[in-house]
Every structure is written in C-alpha cells, then in structure tokens.
Amino acid sequence: MSDAAPETLEPLTVTYGAHPSQYFHVHLPQGPGPHPVVVLIHGGFWRLPYGLGLMRPLAEDLVRRGFAAVNVEYRRLGEKGGGWPGTCEDVLSAVRGLGTGPLPFDLRRIGIVGHSAGGHLALWVASALAGQGAGRGATSGAGADAESGGAGDEALASEYAIVSLAGVVDMRAAANDRLDEEHGKPPAAVEFMGGTPLERPDAYRLAAPIELLPLGPTVTQLVVHGDEDNRVPISQSIDYVRAALAVDDRVELARFASMGHFEVLEPDHESWLASVGFLTATMLG
C-alpha cells in the first residue's frame, strides 16, 4: 500500500504570478525530505490548448523513484503575455521561486526536463540560471505579471542537470523550416517570436539555446531525440550538441532509432529510462 501511495496523491498547486496560467504542481514522494527536485516543462509549440497534463506521467514516475517533481504551467500563445519573452520568463520565475517557500526540496542540485517547446524553455532557463546571458538579454516581462518572490539565483542550486526531450533548440531553423505551420497560422517559432528571423534578429539570438552557448561547468546536459521525429527534426539536437561540444560544455546526445516525437513521454520507454538514469547519476551520484 505504501508503495502505491505516491501514485495516487494529488499534487499541490503553487502560484508564482497573478495570471491563471502562472502556477505549478508539486508532486512529493513519501517522507519528510528534503527531496531532490526535478522541474518538468511541457511542450506543444508554446500554444494552447497544450498544458502540464502532458508531463504528469513522468512526474508520477519521478515520485516513485524518490524525486520531487515540479510540473510547470506557463502563459502560452493566445494568452496575454504569452510568447517571447513572457513565456520564457514565466518558467524562469517558477524555477527561481523554488527557493522561497517551505516545500521540502534539496536545492543543492536541480534537474530540469523539457519536451519539445519545453526543451527550448529548459535550456533557456538553464542559460539564465548559469549566468550566461539569456536572462539578462530578455526584457523583464515576467516581472510585471509574475511574482518570483524576490529570489535571485543565489537561492538556487550550484549545479543543474538538464534534459531536452526532442527540444526546439534552434529558433532560426525552426522558423525557416516552418515547424508546426498548421491551420492557417504562421510557423510556431515565428508566432512565438512575433516575427521572422529577418524581422527580429536580435530577439532570435536571445531566445535560441544554440545561440546562448556555452552554459558552462555548472550545467550538465542530456539531449534526447528520435530518428523518426516528424515534428521536430533530429537535426535540431545534432546541431545543438555539436555546437555545445565545440565550446566544451558538458553534453551528451542520446539518439534513438525508430522513435518519433512523443515516445519520450512514456515512462517505460527506453528514452525516458535513459533520462532517469542521467538524472540519478548527475543529481544523486
């Protein structure tokens, strides 16, 4: 009975701003803690109606393994403040807020896992937390609408373990390749950025993880992708890892044959097992 309890407990809801989408769910394992914490960031090309429910199976799996899971919601396209830079700063505010409350987190090391557009957000946040310029480059859009509790990065970890699951890591390429151009809408990256790379070159430079390298020695990265992904091409991850290695970042590519875009969200899939193995070794080793 005790082994099944973490699966059935409802998560706690914590708000980090005034907008209805500025909240996260906290899934806690049994025991008083402090617990190692992994932040989860869902995808959906930054668009409604996709939400944090996509990541709940992974959150519950992490709890079974002894991690606390923080499943973040954020303002998406179609909501006031959604898009660049507000969406990015929402997630940054949520992560910074982990150090301000009474929750039983062990914040010496923090894991951040993002899928698809969430992979973009995970790596962008990692760059900001590592002090590599992304957070300084964006205007303070979240500051007006989100409440970070006044926590600076000094309240957080000295090391970060980042997992990008089929992430959108090159915003220029995503725009030029016209990813998720459906239903009469512009490509997702163009809508998110508020223009094309030619129209907003500086914004694209500040928003794209591949252009924010290096992340530096405090960040260890696992980049997971499938050869058969027809939503976000694996070239995104291959090019990112090549660029990260060229500047001596700590990064590894986990490439899976015959895998598409969504298998990485299945807790029993080999790609997720590899991700959990990375988190365990990096955060608990």
C-alpha positions, 0 to 999 in steps of 0.5 A: 500500500505504501508503495502505491501511495505516491501514485495516487496523491494529488499534487499541490498547486503553487502560484508564482504570478497573478495570471491563471496560467502562472502556477505549478504542481508539486508532486512529493514522494513519501517522507519528510525530505528534503527531496531532490527536485526535478522541474518538468516543462511541457511542450506543444509549440508554446500554444494552447490548448497544450498544458502540464497534463502532458508531463504528469506521467513522468512526474508520477514516475519521478515520485516513485523513484524518490524525486520531487517533481515540479510540473510547470504551467506557463502563459502560452500563445493566445494568452496575454503575455504569452510568447517571447519573452513572457513565456520564457520568463514565466518558467524562469520565475517558477524555477527561481521561486523554488527557493522561497517557500517551505516545500521540502526540496534539496536545492543543492542540485536541480534537474530540469526536463523539457519536451519539445517547446519545453526543451527550448524553455529548459535550456533557456532557463538553464542559460539564465540560471548559469549566468550566461546571458539569456536572462539578462538579454530578455526584457523583464516581462515576467516581472510585471505579471509574475511574482518570483518572490524576490529570489535571485539565483543565489537561492538556487542550486550550484549545479543543474542537470538538464534534459531536452526531450526532442527540444526546439533548440534552434529558433532560426531553423525552426522558423525557416523550416516552418515547424508546426505551420498548421491551420492557417497560422504562421510557423510556431517559432515565428508566432512565438517570436512575433516575427521572422528571423529577418524581422527580429534578429536580435530577439532570435539570438536571445531566445535560441539555446544554440545561440546562448552557448556555452552554459558552462561547468555548472550545467550538465546536459542530456539531449534526447531525440528520435530518428523518426521525429516528424515534428521536430527534426533530429537535426535540431539536437545534432546541431545543438550538441555539436555546437555545445561540444565545440565550446566544451560544455558538458553534453551528451546526445542520446539518439534513438532509432525508430522513435518519433516525437512523443515516445519520450513521454512514456515512462517505460520507454527506453528514452525516458529510462535513459533520462532517469538514469542521467538524472540519478547519476548527475543529481544523486551520484 
